[in-house]
């Protein structure tokens, strides 16, 4: 007998399950990277705040060259913070895309599972009808034998 549609769909389901697992792994990787980037940004912001406080406390005591050095460093730190913000935004977008991909694959896998379940129910109903028909035929044959 030919392989049932439900059994043939199992291959599609297993491939989709693998894709779903890979997509979930990608979401986790992106989430971890996003958390790291956000922590890096927070560290830079904290350091900048501490540095500015220290600069404000010492600003009256500093010579011109020291003030220039402080100002230059603060500018570089500000640029680093902006670059890190950009990295956080970019990483957040990649995470959102990975999450959307996972959701798509999840919904596809769920649909395939539901299709397989429906196909199995239809196949079982068809088998039940066949079995009932055979039982009816056997009962009719036995009844006819008794009549003879």
N, CA, C and O atoms as CSV, one atom per row, in Angstrom:
chain,resi,resn,atom,element,x,y,z
A,1,UNK,N,N,0.835,-1.183,0.000
A,1,UNK,CA,C,0.000,0.000,0.000
A,1,UNK,C,C,0.875,1.239,0.000
A,1,UNK,O,O,1.934,1.244,0.628
A,2,UNK,N,N,0.462,2.270,-0.679
A,2,UNK,CA,C,1.227,3.513,-0.765
A,2,UNK,C,C,1.265,4.193,0.601
A,2,UNK,O,O,0.369,4.039,1.431
A,3,UNK,N,N,2.322,4.937,0.792
A,3,UNK,CA,C,2.490,5.652,2.048
A,3,UNK,C,C,1.422,6.738,2.169
A,3,UNK,O,O,1.114,7.422,1.193
A,4,UNK,N,N,0.870,6.890,3.347
A,4,UNK,CA,C,-0.208,7.858,3.539
A,4,UNK,C,C,0.327,9.286,3.468
A,4,UNK,O,O,1.513,9.540,3.674
A,5,UNK,N,N,-0.578,10.198,3.173
A,5,UNK,CA,C,-0.196,11.614,3.089
A,5,UNK,C,C,0.339,12.105,4.431
A,5,UNK,O,O,1.291,12.885,4.472
A,6,UNK,N,N,-0.260,11.658,5.514
A,6,UNK,CA,C,0.172,12.079,6.843
A,6,UNK,C,C,1.626,11.664,7.095
A,6,UNK,O,O,2.416,12.430,7.646
A,7,UNK,N,N,1.960,10.443,6.682
A,7,UNK,CA,C,3.334,9.970,6.875
A,7,UNK,C,C,4.310,10.734,5.989
A,7,UNK,O,O,5.431,11.035,6.397
A,8,UNK,N,N,3.872,11.043,4.774
A,8,UNK,CA,C,4.743,11.821,3.883
A,8,UNK,C,C,4.963,13.229,4.440
A,8,UNK,O,O,6.041,13.804,4.284
A,9,UNK,N,N,3.951,13.769,5.078
A,9,UNK,CA,C,4.064,15.112,5.651
A,9,UNK,C,C,4.973,15.141,6.881
A,9,UNK,O,O,5.451,16.204,7.277
A,10,UNK,N,N,5.208,13.981,7.479
A,10,UNK,CA,C,6.093,13.916,8.638
A,10,UNK,C,C,7.497,14.404,8.290
A,10,UNK,O,O,8.158,15.031,9.119
A,11,UNK,N,N,7.956,14.123,7.076
A,11,UNK,CA,C,9.269,14.597,6.639
A,11,UNK,C,C,9.291,16.125,6.605
A,11,UNK,O,O,10.243,16.753,7.068
A,12,UNK,N,N,8.243,16.705,6.057
A,12,UNK,CA,C,8.147,18.169,6.018
A,12,UNK,C,C,8.119,18.728,7.442
A,12,UNK,O,O,8.751,19.743,7.735
A,13,UNK,N,N,7.390,18.059,8.306
A,13,UNK,CA,C,7.311,18.496,9.701
A,13,UNK,C,C,8.679,18.434,10.366
A,13,UNK,O,O,9.063,19.369,11.070
A,14,UNK,N,N,9.415,17.360,10.160
A,14,UNK,CA,C,10.732,17.241,10.806
A,14,UNK,C,C,11.698,18.312,10.288
A,14,UNK,O,O,12.498,18.849,11.055
A,15,UNK,N,N,11.626,18.619,9.000
A,15,UNK,CA,C,12.467,19.699,8.461
A,15,UNK,C,C,12.086,21.042,9.071
A,15,UNK,O,O,12.954,21.847,9.408
A,16,UNK,N,N,10.807,21.275,9.210
A,16,UNK,CA,C,10.332,22.530,9.794
A,16,UNK,C,C,10.706,22.614,11.271
A,16,UNK,O,O,11.058,23.686,11.764
A,17,UNK,N,N,10.633,21.491,11.974
A,17,UNK,CA,C,11.046,21.477,13.379
A,17,UNK,C,C,12.520,21.829,13.515
A,17,UNK,O,O,12.912,22.547,14.435
A,18,UNK,N,N,13.340,21.319,12.592
A,18,UNK,CA,C,14.763,21.646,12.610
A,18,UNK,C,C,14.966,23.137,12.354
A,18,UNK,O,O,15.772,23.783,13.023
A,19,UNK,N,N,14.232,23.678,11.386
A,19,UNK,CA,C,14.326,25.119,11.107
A,19,UNK,C,C,13.887,25.935,12.320
A,19,UNK,O,O,14.484,26.964,12.636
A,20,UNK,N,N,12.851,25.472,12.987
A,20,UNK,CA,C,12.364,26.183,14.171
A,20,UNK,C,C,13.428,26.177,15.273
A,20,UNK,O,O,13.664,27.192,15.928
A,21,UNK,N,N,14.054,25.037,15.461
A,21,UNK,CA,C,15.096,24.925,16.486
A,21,UNK,C,C,16.274,25.852,16.164
A,21,UNK,O,O,16.804,26.529,17.044
A,22,UNK,N,N,16.670,25.869,14.895
A,22,UNK,CA,C,17.764,26.756,14.469
A,22,UNK,C,C,17.380,28.217,14.658
A,22,UNK,O,O,18.199,29.024,15.099
A,23,UNK,N,N,16.144,28.558,14.330
A,23,UNK,CA,C,15.680,29.937,14.490
A,23,UNK,C,C,15.642,30.318,15.967
A,23,UNK,O,O,15.989,31.444,16.324
A,24,UNK,N,N,15.230,29.403,16.818
A,24,UNK,CA,C,15.200,29.673,18.263
A,24,UNK,C,C,16.611,29.882,18.801
A,24,UNK,O,O,16.841,30.750,19.643
A,25,UNK,N,N,17.548,29.084,18.311
A,25,UNK,CA,C,18.953,29.244,18.715
A,25,UNK,C,C,19.464,30.617,18.299
A,25,UNK,O,O,20.164,31.287,19.058
A,26,UNK,N,N,19.109,31.024,17.093
A,26,UNK,CA,C,19.525,32.342,16.587
A,26,UNK,C,C,18.934,33.463,17.442
A,26,UNK,O,O,19.612,34.451,17.721
A,27,UNK,N,N,17.684,33.316,17.855
A,27,UNK,CA,C,17.047,34.322,18.712
A,27,UNK,C,C,17.821,34.433,20.030
A,27,UNK,O,O,18.092,35.535,20.507
A,28,UNK,N,N,18.170,33.299,20.604
A,28,UNK,CA,C,18.913,33.299,21.865
A,28,UNK,C,C,20.289,33.954,21.705
A,28,UNK,O,O,20.721,34.730,22.557
A,29,UNK,N,N,20.967,33.631,20.603
A,29,UNK,CA,C,22.276,34.243,20.345
A,29,UNK,C,C,22.150,35.756,20.212
A,29,UNK,O,O,22.954,36.507,20.763
A,30,UNK,N,N,21.138,36.191,19.481
A,30,UNK,CA,C,20.923,37.628,19.289
A,30,UNK,C,C,20.577,38.314,20.607
A,30,UNK,O,O,21.039,39.423,20.876
A,31,UNK,N,N,19.765,37.651,21.427
A,31,UNK,CA,C,19.384,38.214,22.725
A,31,UNK,C,C,20.605,38.355,23.619
A,31,UNK,O,O,20.761,39.365,24.305
A,32,UNK,N,N,21.466,37.354,23.616
A,32,UNK,CA,C,22.690,37.412,24.418
A,32,UNK,C,C,23.581,38.559,23.952
A,32,UNK,O,O,24.102,39.323,24.765
A,33,UNK,N,N,23.750,38.672,22.638
A,33,UNK,CA,C,24.568,39.749,22.083
A,33,UNK,C,C,23.963,41.108,22.403
A,33,UNK,O,O,24.689,42.043,22.742
A,34,UNK,N,N,22.659,41.229,22.299
A,34,UNK,CA,C,21.991,42.496,22.613
A,34,UNK,C,C,22.224,42.875,24.073
A,34,UNK,O,O,22.508,44.032,24.382
A,35,UNK,N,N,22.103,41.909,24.956
A,35,UNK,CA,C,22.337,42.172,26.381
A,35,UNK,C,C,23.772,42.639,26.614
A,35,UNK,O,O,24.011,43.570,27.384
A,36,UNK,N,N,24.723,41.990,25.947
A,36,UNK,CA,C,26.120,42.396,26.086
A,36,UNK,C,C,26.344,43.816,25.584
A,36,UNK,O,O,27.046,44.601,26.222
A,37,UNK,N,N,25.753,44.142,24.451
A,37,UNK,CA,C,25.907,45.484,23.879
A,37,UNK,C,C,25.266,46.539,24.788
A,37,UNK,O,O,25.811,47.629,24.960
A,38,UNK,N,N,24.115,46.213,25.365
A,38,UNK,CA,C,23.449,47.139,26.276
A,38,UNK,C,C,24.278,47.343,27.546
A,38,UNK,O,O,24.370,48.458,28.060
A,39,UNK,N,N,24.874,46.273,28.045
A,39,UNK,CA,C,25.734,46.381,29.228
A,39,UNK,C,C,26.958,47.238,28.922
A,39,UNK,O,O,27.374,48.054,29.745
A,40,UNK,N,N,27.531,47.051,27.735
A,40,UNK,CA,C,28.692,47.840,27.321
A,40,UNK,C,C,28.319,49.322,27.267
A,40,UNK,O,O,29.086,50.175,27.715
A,41,UNK,N,N,27.154,49.622,26.724
A,41,UNK,CA,C,26.687,51.017,26.658
A,41,UNK,C,C,26.517,51.578,28.062
A,41,UNK,O,O,26.930,52.702,28.344
A,42,UNK,N,N,25.908,50.790,28.938
A,42,UNK,CA,C,25.708,51.260,30.314
A,42,UNK,C,C,27.045,51.517,31.009
A,42,UNK,O,O,27.181,52.492,31.749
A,43,UNK,N,N,28.016,50.662,30.779
A,43,UNK,CA,C,29.339,50.858,31.378
A,43,UNK,C,C,29.988,52.145,30.871
A,43,UNK,O,O,30.571,52.907,31.643
A,44,UNK,N,N,29.876,52.374,29.566
A,44,UNK,CA,C,30.432,53.604,28.996
A,44,UNK,C,C,29.745,54.840,29.574
A,44,UNK,O,O,30.405,55.828,29.896
A,45,UNK,N,N,28.434,54.784,29.703
A,45,UNK,CA,C,27.702,55.918,30.255
A,45,UNK,C,C,28.067,56.153,31.721
A,45,UNK,O,O,28.233,57.295,32.150
A,46,UNK,N,N,28.189,55.073,32.481
A,46,UNK,CA,C,28.583,55.192,33.888
A,46,UNK,C,C,29.983,55.790,34.003
A,46,UNK,O,O,30.222,56.693,34.805
A,47,UNK,N,N,30.896,55.277,33.196
A,47,UNK,CA,C,32.270,55.780,33.220
A,47,UNK,C,C,32.305,57.253,32.840
A,47,UNK,O,O,33.025,58.040,33.456
A,48,UNK,N,N,31.545,57.621,31.847
A,48,UNK,CA,C,31.494,59.016,31.415
A,48,UNK,C,C,30.978,59.907,32.543
A,48,UNK,O,O,31.524,60.980,32.800
A,49,UNK,N,N,29.931,59.452,33.206
A,49,UNK,CA,C,29.385,60.230,34.324
A,49,UNK,C,C,30.398,60.401,35.444
A,49,UNK,O,O,30.540,61.492,35.996
A,50,UNK,N,N,31.098,59.334,35.781
A,50,UNK,CA,C,32.115,59.397,36.835
A,50,UNK,C,C,33.264,60.330,36.429
A,50,UNK,O,O,33.772,61.112,37.234
A,51,UNK,N,N,33.643,60.222,35.182
A,51,UNK,CA,C,34.745,61.040,34.680
A,51,UNK,C,C,34.364,62.519,34.686
A,51,UNK,O,O,35.176,63.371,35.050
A,52,UNK,N,N,33.131,62.822,34.284
A,52,UNK,CA,C,32.671,64.215,34.281
A,52,UNK,C,C,32.589,64.772,35.699
A,52,UNK,O,O,32.889,65.945,35.923
A,53,UNK,N,N,32.186,63.943,36.653
A,53,UNK,CA,C,32.156,64.379,38.056
A,53,UNK,C,C,33.563,64.702,38.544
A,53,UNK,O,O,33.797,65.731,39.178
A,54,UNK,N,N,34.488,63.809,38.237
A,54,UNK,CA,C,35.876,64.028,38.645
A,54,UNK,C,C,36.427,65.289,37.986
A,54,UNK,O,O,37.163,66.049,38.615
A,55,UNK,N,N,36.078,65.508,36.740
A,55,UNK,CA,C,36.532,66.694,36.012
A,55,UNK,C,C,35.946,67.954,36.643
A,55,UNK,O,O,36.653,68.950,36.793
A,56,UNK,N,N,34.677,67.928,37.010
A,56,UNK,CA,C,34.025,69.088,37.619
A,56,UNK,C,C,34.657,69.419,38.958
A,56,UNK,O,O,34.820,70.590,39.298
A,57,UNK,N,N,35.014,68.391,39.724
A,57,UNK,CA,C,35.637,68.615,41.033
A,57,UNK,C,C,37.022,69.227,40.903
A,57,UNK,O,O,37.431,70.018,41.752
A,58,UNK,N,N,37.753,68.869,39.843
A,58,UNK,CA,C,39.136,69.312,39.684
A,58,UNK,C,C,39.281,70.492,38.725
A,58,UNK,O,O,40.378,71.032,38.584
A,59,UNK,N,N,38.217,70.896,38.075
A,59,UNK,CA,C,38.340,71.854,36.974
A,59,UNK,C,C,39.010,73.160,37.383
A,59,UNK,O,O,39.724,73.756,36.575
A,60,UNK,N,N,38.807,73.610,38.582
A,60,UNK,CA,C,39.441,74.857,39.022
A,60,UNK,C,C,40.933,74.707,39.258
A,60,UNK,O,O,41.658,75.702,39.253
A,61,UNK,N,N,41.401,73.504,39.460
A,61,UNK,CA,C,42.801,73.255,39.793
A,61,UNK,C,C,43.642,72.865,38.573
A,61,UNK,O,O,44.861,72.726,38.681
A,62,UNK,N,N,43.004,72.689,37.427
A,62,UNK,CA,C,43.709,72.176,36.261
A,62,UNK,C,C,44.338,73.290,35.437
A,62,UNK,O,O,43.821,74.403,35.334
A,63,UNK,N,N,45.465,72.940,34.863
A,63,UNK,CA,C,46.126,73.869,33.947
A,63,UNK,C,C,45.475,73.738,32.573
A,63,UNK,O,O,44.693,72.819,32.331
A,64,UNK,N,N,45.804,74.662,31.682
A,64,UNK,CA,C,45.195,74.719,30.361
A,64,UNK,C,C,45.400,73.409,29.604
A,64,UNK,O,O,44.443,72.890,29.029
A,65,UNK,N,N,46.591,72.866,29.583
A,65,UNK,CA,C,46.865,71.630,28.852
A,65,UNK,C,C,46.057,70.458,29.414
A,65,UNK,O,O,45.567,69.616,28.662
A,66,UNK,N,N,45.925,70.412,30.729
A,66,UNK,CA,C,45.145,69.350,31.348
A,66,UNK,C,C,43.659,69.471,30.985
A,66,UNK,O,O,42.968,68.473,30.780
A,67,UNK,N,N,43.190,70.721,30.912
A,67,UNK,CA,C,41.789,70.947,30.524
A,67,UNK,C,C,41.568,70.507,29.069
A,67,UNK,O,O,40.540,69.916,28.740
A,68,UNK,N,N,42.533,70.799,28.219
A,68,UNK,CA,C,42.436,70.381,26.817
A,68,UNK,C,C,42.414,68.852,26.731
A,68,UNK,O,O,41.620,68.279,25.985
A,69,UNK,N,N,43.279,68.205,27.490
A,69,UNK,CA,C,43.315,66.736,27.501
A,69,UNK,C,C,41.987,66.152,28.007
A,69,UNK,O,O,41.454,65.210,27.420
A,70,UNK,N,N,41.461,66.719,29.099
A,70,UNK,CA,C,40.182,66.265,29.623
A,70,UNK,C,C,39.081,66.444,28.584
A,70,UNK,O,O,38.286,65.532,28.356
A,71,UNK,N,N,39.033,67.597,27.966
A,71,UNK,CA,C,38.015,67.897,26.962
A,71,UNK,C,C,38.114,66.941,25.777
A,71,UNK,O,O,37.100,66.450,25.284
A,72,UNK,N,N,39.318,66.685,25.332
A,72,UNK,CA,C,39.531,65.776,24.216
A,72,UNK,C,C,39.070,64.360,24.574
A,72,UNK,O,O,38.432,63.681,23.769
A,73,UNK,N,N,39.400,63.933,25.779
A,73,UNK,CA,C,39.001,62.601,26.205
A,73,UNK,C,C,37.476,62.497,26.317
A,73,UNK,O,O,36.889,61.491,25.921
A,74,UNK,N,N,36.850,63.525,26.849
A,74,UNK,CA,C,35.390,63.527,26.978
A,74,UNK,C,C,34.742,63.457,25.596
A,74,UNK,O,O,33.736,62.769,25.419
A,75,UNK,N,N,35.309,64.162,24.621
A,75,UNK,CA,C,34.776,64.101,23.259
A,75,UNK,C,C,34.900,62.679,22.689
A,75,UNK,O,O,33.961,62.167,22.080
A,76,UNK,N,N,36.053,62.053,22.888
A,76,UNK,CA,C,36.238,60.679,22.395
A,76,UNK,C,C,35.269,59.718,23.095
A,76,UNK,O,O,34.725,58.804,22.476
A,77,UNK,N,N,35.069,59.941,24.378
A,77,UNK,CA,C,34.146,59.115,25.144
A,77,UNK,C,C,32.709,59.305,24.648
A,77,UNK,O,O,31.944,58.343,24.569
A,78,UNK,N,N,32.349,60.531,24.318
A,78,UNK,CA,C,31.017,60.821,23.785
A,78,UNK,C,C,30.820,60.123,22.437
A,78,UNK,O,O,29.755,59.566,22.172
A,79,UNK,N,N,31.835,60.154,21.603
A,79,UNK,CA,C,31.766,59.466,20.307
A,79,UNK,C,C,31.621,57.957,20.529
A,79,UNK,O,O,30.828,57.304,19.851
A,80,UNK,N,N,32.375,57.411,21.465
A,80,UNK,CA,C,32.288,55.976,21.760
A,80,UNK,C,C,30.888,55.604,22.245
A,80,UNK,O,O,30.369,54.549,21.883
A,81,UNK,N,N,30.285,56.448,23.045
A,81,UNK,CA,C,28.933,56.196,23.541
A,81,UNK,C,C,27.939,56.205,22.387
A,81,UNK,O,O,27.068,55.338,22.314
A,82,UNK,N,N,28.058,57.166,21.496
A,82,UNK,CA,C,27.156,57.229,20.340
A,82,UNK,C,C,27.335,56.016,19.431
A,82,UNK,O,O,26.353,55.464,18.936
A,83,UNK,N,N,28.566,55.603,19.211
A,83,UNK,CA,C,28.813,54.407,18.398
A,83,UNK,C,C,28.210,53.175,19.063
A,83,UNK,O,O,27.649,52.313,18.387
A,84,UNK,N,N,28.325,53.091,20.378
A,84,UNK,CA,C,27.759,51.953,21.108
A,84,UNK,C,C,26.235,51.983,21.044
A,84,UNK,O,O,25.603,50.933,20.920
A,85,UNK,N,N,25.636,53.173,21.128
A,85,UNK,CA,C,24.176,53.284,20.976
A,85,UNK,C,C,23.746,52.750,19.604
A,85,UNK,O,O,22.750,52.036,19.483
A,86,UNK,N,N,24.515,53.110,18.586
A,86,UNK,CA,C,24.214,52.644,17.245
A,86,UNK,C,C,24.315,51.115,17.176
A,86,UNK,O,O,23.476,50.463,16.554
A,87,UNK,N,N,25.344,50.547,17.818
A,87,UNK,CA,C,25.493,49.088,17.842
A,87,UNK,C,C,24.311,48.436,18.552
A,87,UNK,O,O,23.826,47.390,18.122
A,88,UNK,N,N,23.851,49.047,19.629
A,88,UNK,CA,C,22.697,48.502,20.368
A,88,UNK,C,C,21.465,48.527,19.471
A,88,UNK,O,O,20.721,47.547,19.418
A,89,UNK,N,N,21.240,49.631,18.769
A,89,UNK,CA,C,20.086,49.738,17.876
A,89,UNK,C,C,20.164,48.693,16.760
A,89,UNK,O,O,19.174,48.030,16.452
A,90,UNK,N,N,21.339,48.556,16.165
A,90,UNK,CA,C,21.527,47.582,15.091
A,90,UNK,C,C,21.298,46.154,15.596
A,90,UNK,O,O,20.628,45.352,14.945
A,91,UNK,N,N,21.855,45.859,16.748
A,91,UNK,CA,C,21.703,44.527,17.332
A,91,UNK,C,C,20.248,44.261,17.707
A,91,UNK,O,O,19.764,43.138,17.560
A,92,UNK,N,N,19.554,45.284,18.187
A,92,UNK,CA,C,18.130,45.130,18.524
A,92,UNK,C,C,17.321,44.813,17.258
A,92,UNK,O,O,16.404,43.993,17.300
A,93,UNK,N,N,17.655,45.451,16.148
A,93,UNK,CA,C,16.951,45.172,14.889
A,93,UNK,C,C,17.214,43.743,14.423
A,93,UNK,O,O,16.300,43.060,13.963
A,94,UNK,N,N,18.453,43.297,14.543
A,94,UNK,CA,C,18.785,41.914,14.158
A,94,UNK,C,C,18.025,40.932,15.045
A,94,UNK,O,O,17.535,39.908,14.568
A,95,UNK,N,N,17.930,41.246,16.332
A,95,UNK,CA,C,17.180,40.402,17.265
A,95,UNK,C,C,15.710,40.359,16.870
A,95,UNK,O,O,15.102,39.289,16.875
A,96,UNK,N,N,15.134,41.503,16.530
A,96,UNK,CA,C,13.733,41.550,16.108
A,96,UNK,C,C,13.514,40.724,14.843
A,96,UNK,O,O,12.509,40.023,14.724
A,97,UNK,N,N,14.448,40.806,13.905
A,97,UNK,CA,C,14.339,40.026,12.666
A,97,UNK,C,C,14.425,38.526,12.962
A,97,UNK,O,O,13.681,37.729,12.391
A,98,UNK,N,N,15.333,38.157,13.852
A,98,UNK,CA,C,15.473,36.738,14.219
A,98,UNK,C,C,14.206,36.244,14.910
A,98,UNK,O,O,13.761,35.119,14.680
A,99,UNK,N,N,13.634,37.088,15.754
A,99,UNK,CA,C,12.399,36.725,16.443
A,99,UNK,C,C,11.252,36.568,15.445
A,99,UNK,O,O,10.454,35.636,15.554
A,100,UNK,N,N,11.171,37.471,14.481
A,100,UNK,CA,C,10.126,37.375,13.452
A,100,UNK,C,C,10.303,36.104,12.627
A,100,UNK,O,O,9.321,35.442,12.289
A,101,UNK,N,N,11.535,35.765,12.304
A,101,UNK,CA,C,11.825,34.531,11.550
A,101,UNK,C,C,11.374,33.311,12.348
A,101,UNK,O,O,10.737,32.406,11.810
A,102,UNK,N,N,11.711,33.296,13.639
A,102,UNK,CA,C,11.303,32.182,14.486
A,102,UNK,C,C,9.779,32.079,14.530
A,102,UNK,O,O,9.231,30.981,14.433
A,103,UNK,N,N,9.092,33.216,14.675
A,103,UNK,CA,C,7.627,33.200,14.739
A,103,UNK,C,C,7.037,32.639,13.448
A,103,UNK,O,O,6.078,31.867,13.487
A,104,UNK,N,N,7.607,33.025,12.303
A,104,UNK,CA,C,7.137,32.495,11.020
A,104,UNK,C,C,7.292,30.976,10.954
A,104,UNK,O,O,6.368,30.261,10.568
A,105,UNK,N,N,8.465,30.503,11.333
A,105,UNK,CA,C,8.730,29.061,11.276
A,105,UNK,C,C,7.861,28.326,12.292
A,105,UNK,O,O,7.367,27.233,12.015
A,106,UNK,N,N,7.673,28.921,13.464
A,106,UNK,CA,C,6.817,28.322,14.493
A,106,UNK,C,C,5.396,28.152,13.969
A,106,UNK,O,O,4.795,27.088,14.117
A,107,UNK,N,N,4.861,29.211,13.353
A,107,UNK,CA,C,3.499,29.137,12.818
A,107,UNK,C,C,3.397,28.115,11.691
A,107,UNK,O,O,2.397,27.405,11.579
A,108,UNK,N,N,4.436,28.042,10.855
A,108,UNK,CA,C,4.440,27.058,9.773
A,108,UNK,C,C,4.448,25.642,10.352
A,108,UNK,O,O,3.701,24.775,9.896
A,109,UNK,N,N,5.297,25.412,11.360
A,109,UNK,CA,C,5.359,24.085,11.986
A,109,UNK,C,C,4.022,23.729,12.631
A,109,UNK,O,O,3.556,22.594,12.535
A,110,UNK,N,N,3.423,24.699,13.279
A,110,UNK,CA,C,2.139,24.452,13.927
A,110,UNK,C,C,1.073,24.112,12.886
A,110,UNK,O,O,0.265,23.208,13.097
A,111,UNK,N,N,1.068,24.824,11.776
A,111,UNK,CA,C,0.104,24.542,10.697
A,111,UNK,C,C,0.309,23.153,10.113
A,111,UNK,O,O,-0.653,22.432,9.849
A,112,UNK,N,N,1.560,22.786,9.915
A,112,UNK,CA,C,1.861,21.460,9.370
A,112,UNK,C,C,1.414,20.379,10.349
A,112,UNK,O,O,0.857,19.358,9.944
A,113,UNK,N,N,1.659,20.607,11.636
A,113,UNK,CA,C,1.222,19.638,12.650
A,113,UNK,C,C,-0.293,19.474,12.630
A,113,UNK,O,O,-0.809,18.359,12.712
A,114,UNK,N,N,-0.998,20.595,12.519
A,114,UNK,CA,C,-2.458,20.530,12.468
A,114,UNK,C,C,-2.934,19.819,11.203
A,114,UNK,O,O,-3.899,19.056,11.238
A,115,UNK,N,N,-2.248,20.075,10.083
A,115,UNK,CA,C,-2.595,19.394,8.837
A,115,UNK,C,C,-2.399,17.887,8.973
A,115,UNK,O,O,-3.256,17.102,8.567
A,116,UNK,N,N,-1.273,17.496,9.543
A,116,UNK,CA,C,-1.000,16.060,9.735
A,116,UNK,C,C,-2.063,15.436,10.623
A,116,UNK,O,O,-2.538,14.333,10.352
A,117,UNK,N,N,-2.428,16.128,11.665
A,117,UNK,CA,C,-3.460,15.601,12.571
A,117,UNK,C,C,-4.783,15.423,11.819
A,117,UNK,O,O,-5.456,14.403,11.963
A,118,UNK,N,N,-5.145,16.428,11.016
A,118,UNK,CA,C,-6.392,16.342,10.245
A,118,UNK,C,C,-6.326,15.188,9.241
A,118,UNK,O,O,-7.291,14.441,9.082
A,119,UNK,N,N,-5.168,15.048,8.560
A,119,UNK,CA,C,-5.008,13.954,7.601
A,119,UNK,C,C,-5.121,12.597,8.281
A,119,UNK,O,O,-5.733,11.671,7.750
A,120,UNK,N,N,-4.519,12.493,9.468
A,120,UNK,CA,C,-4.595,11.234,10.205
A,120,UNK,C,C,-6.039,10.923,10.612
A,120,UNK,O,O,-6.477,9.774,10.551
A,121,UNK,N,N,-6.765,11.953,11.023
A,121,UNK,CA,C,-8.170,11.743,11.381
A,121,UNK,C,C,-8.975,11.287,10.167
A,121,UNK,O,O,-9.809,10.387,10.266
A,122,UNK,N,N,-8.715,11.923,9.012
A,122,UNK,CA,C,-9.414,11.526,7.793
A,122,UNK,C,C,-9.063,10.096,7.400
A,122,UNK,O,O,-9.936,9.316,7.021
A,123,UNK,N,N,-7.765,9.756,7.494
A,123,UNK,CA,C,-7.339,8.401,7.155
A,123,UNK,C,C,-7.952,7.385,8.116
A,123,UNK,O,O,-8.372,6.306,7.698
A,124,UNK,N,N,-8.003,7.727,9.397
A,124,UNK,CA,C,-8.608,6.822,10.380
A,124,UNK,C,C,-10.096,6.642,10.112
A,124,UNK,O,O,-10.623,5.535,10.221
A,125,UNK,N,N,-10.770,7.731,9.760
A,125,UNK,CA,C,-12.197,7.635,9.447
A,125,UNK,C,C,-12.416,6.741,8.222
A,125,UNK,O,O,-13.345,5.934,8.190
A,126,UNK,N,N,-11.547,6.897,7.212
A,126,UNK,CA,C,-11.649,6.063,6.011
A,126,UNK,C,C,-11.397,4.588,6.349
A,126,UNK,O,O,-12.101,3.702,5.865
A,127,UNK,N,N,-10.385,4.342,7.184
A,127,UNK,CA,C,-10.119,2.963,7.605
A,127,UNK,C,C,-11.283,2.385,8.394
A,127,UNK,O,O,-11.638,1.218,8.229
A,128,UNK,N,N,-11.874,3.209,9.251
A,128,UNK,CA,C,-13.028,2.750,10.025
A,128,UNK,C,C,-14.183,2.371,9.096
A,128,UNK,O,O,-14.860,1.366,9.313
A,129,UNK,N,N,-14.401,3.185,8.060
A,129,UNK,CA,C,-15.470,2.878,7.096
A,129,UNK,C,C,-15.179,1.565,6.373
A,129,UNK,O,O,-16.069,0.732,6.201
A,130,UNK,N,N,-13.934,1.390,5.955
A,130,UNK,CA,C,-13.559,0.151,5.269
A,130,UNK,C,C,-13.757,-1.062,6.181
A,130,UNK,O,O,-14.297,-2.091,5.776
A,131,UNK,N,N,-13.306,-0.906,7.409
A,131,UNK,CA,C,-13.443,-2.001,8.366
A,131,UNK,C,C,-14.916,-2.316,8.605
A,131,UNK,O,O,-15.310,-3.481,8.634
A,132,UNK,N,N,-15.725,-1.277,8.775
A,132,UNK,CA,C,-17.154,-1.492,8.991
A,132,UNK,C,C,-17.790,-2.171,7.788
A,132,UNK,O,O,-18.640,-3.047,7.946
A,133,UNK,N,N,-17.381,-1.770,6.582
A,133,UNK,CA,C,-17.913,-2.383,5.354
A,133,UNK,C,C,-17.547,-3.864,5.312
A,133,UNK,O,O,-18.386,-4.710,5.003
A,134,UNK,N,N,-16.277,-4.172,5.627
A,134,UNK,CA,C,-15.846,-5.576,5.626
A,134,UNK,C,C,-16.601,-6.383,6.669
A,134,UNK,O,O,-16.995,-7.522,6.415
A,135,UNK,N,N,-16.805,-5.792,7.849
A,135,UNK,CA,C,-17.554,-6.491,8.887
A,135,UNK,C,C,-18.998,-6.723,8.458
A,135,UNK,O,O,-19.567,-7.785,8.710
A,136,UNK,N,N,-19.580,-5.728,7.813
A,136,UNK,CA,C,-20.956,-5.882,7.315
A,136,UNK,C,C,-21.023,-6.993,6.270
A,136,UNK,O,O,-21.949,-7.804,6.271
A,137,UNK,N,N,-20.033,-7.021,5.380
A,137,UNK,CA,C,-20.012,-8.066,4.353
A,137,UNK,C,C,-19.856,-9.448,4.973
A,137,UNK,O,O,-20.518,-10.402,4.563
A,138,UNK,N,N,-18.969,-9.549,5.971
A,138,UNK,CA,C,-18.799,-10.837,6.655
A,138,UNK,C,C,-20.087,-11.261,7.356
A,138,UNK,O,O,-20.480,-12.427,7.303
A,139,UNK,N,N,-20.726,-10.321,7.999
A,139,UNK,CA,C,-21.977,-10.635,8.694
A,139,UNK,C,C,-23.034,-11.075,7.687
A,139,UNK,O,O,-23.793,-12.008,7.946
A,140,UNK,N,N,-23.082,-10.407,6.545
A,140,UNK,CA,C,-24.057,-10.771,5.503
A,140,UNK,C,C,-23.755,-12.166,4.967
A,140,UNK,O,O,-24.674,-12.956,4.753
A,141,UNK,N,N,-22.493,-12.474,4.751
A,141,UNK,CA,C,-22.113,-13.800,4.257
A,141,UNK,C,C,-22.508,-14.874,5.265
A,141,UNK,O,O,-23.031,-15.922,4.888
A,142,UNK,N,N,-22.257,-14.614,6.540
A,142,UNK,CA,C,-22.618,-15.592,7.570
A,142,UNK,C,C,-24.128,-15.762,7.635
A,142,UNK,O,O,-24.627,-16.873,7.812
A,143,UNK,N,N,-24.839,-14.682,7.495
A,143,UNK,CA,C,-26.306,-14.770,7.523
A,143,UNK,C,C,-26.810,-15.585,6.336
A,143,UNK,O,O,-27.714,-16.410,6.470
A,144,UNK,N,N,-26.202,-15.338,5.158
A,144,UNK,CA,C,-26.613,-16.082,3.955
A,144,UNK,C,C,-26.291,-17.571,4.093
A,144,UNK,O,O,-27.057,-18.402,3.605
A,145,UNK,N,N,-25.205,-17.925,4.728
A,145,UNK,CA,C,-24.833,-19.338,4.914
A,145,UNK,C,C,-25.827,-20.027,5.852
A,145,UNK,O,O,-26.172,-21.192,5.649
A,146,UNK,N,N,-26.273,-19.322,6.853
A,146,UNK,CA,C,-27.224,-19.905,7.781
A,146,UNK,C,C,-28.577,-20.131,7.115
A,146,UNK,O,O,-29.292,-21.081,7.432
A,147,UNK,N,N,-28.903,-19.257,6.205
A,147,UNK,CA,C,-30.202,-19.364,5.501
A,147,UNK,C,C,-30.203,-20.577,4.580
A,147,UNK,O,O,-31.256,-21.167,4.341
A,148,UNK,N,N,-29.067,-20.946,4.074
A,148,UNK,CA,C,-29.011,-22.076,3.137
A,148,UNK,C,C,-29.065,-23.347,3.870
A,148,UNK,O,O,-29.030,-24.414,3.258
